Amino acid sequence: MISDRDRLASTEAREVALACLEAGIEAGHPRTVVRDAVALEGEILRIADATYDLSEYDEIVVLGGGNAAAHVAVALETILGELIDGGVVVTDDPVETERVTVREGDHPVPSERGVDGTRDVLEAADAATDGTLVLAAITGGGSALMPAPAGDVSLEALQTTTDALLASGADIHEINAVRKHLSALKGGRLARRAAPATVASLILSDVVGNDLSVIASGPVAPDESTFDDALRVLERYGIDAPDAVTDHLERGTTGEIAETPGSDDPVFDSVSNHIVADGMTVLEAARDAAAERGYEPLVLSSRVRGEARDAATTHVAIAEEARATGTPVSTPAVLLSGGETTVTVRGDGAGGPNQEFATSAALALEDGGGENENEGGITIAAVDTDGIDGATDAAGAVVDGTTVEDTAAAREALAENDVYPYLESRNGLILTGPTGTNLNDLRVLVVR
């Protein structure tokens, strides 16, 4: 899974950190989580704690999108086989399917081919009837991969706004409040297009707290955010959005454009949402991998958020405390956390939240972490589980006390948001390629 793994695993601590990452990512793959959540017994389909009598439906289609959507489609085909009549998913990680059409899009910034694929999803939703069972494959990354610019908003205007939001330091709830109100699919509108079909979603959550309306911008979930909320996000972060964007949002505030459907909308009477994997799925597997290697594991939180470099300092402080006093866990130990940190971009370089977390953590190591692994020390690895950290080809990075030799260079890289080349030069980048899943960030601190 990890490119150049042997070279990265130059110490026992690095080997443990990489093993925890791989275990976590593998545990969150749709082939594992869909198999656990979905079963077919005769004509009864079980999804989590809900059941569907397939004899009541004329057809079954799979619709949706996200980094892992094609893998969800494959897993469903494995279970349902020829009972699936078709469908469309949009992803940046395509795999071969038998019955569901896979269309390619782009992430984290939407693209023309994503628009084309999403148009096919919406057309398939429009064709659904009261005899259709829609299995909605909704995974992280769906907000970018399923662009459906609404009204007079162009793809270019949507791209410009998305770029500005991603660089602003806004959290995913704020970003998606805007994206939902610029879309013909998000914020429950896919469910509205599919009505009166029965919709059962299988969701892989990359959102802290598993807010259904935020995961992939909630295409089949009720939405309580408003056009006014979206405008306030643009104002709060000083985003100079294209005129078409602000005009569309302002028209929404006056009622000229209908709001996203809320929880009282009857369209959701025939919709059920099922989270089949989230950040804890990853953390539990990483925890088990650490224990198997003789380390005491401790999950700090699945909900870490805020600026990446600030979170890194706190994580290192906890690791240093464990090494010095055995609190909150005795060593050797592995500290784990999930969630989603952000970066407020002020420079013009390459990197991502997990790369900035790793670089900041390396700088914060109190005594360099112990260059000789026999002396003890701290090793830190952080990745985005979809294999894409920021807009780079790296999933994240692994660092230890040997990473920072030139403190000034490391600080300058952080100041310019240009940590990718710095980490590359220090043998720190972790590259996985598309992983088949997206369940938020995974951070591993090995304390020897």
Summary of the structure (lengths in Angstrom):
residues: 448
radius of gyration: 22.1
end to end distance: 25.0
largest distance: 67.8
contacts: 1759
relative contact order: 0.14
helix: 42%
strand: 21%
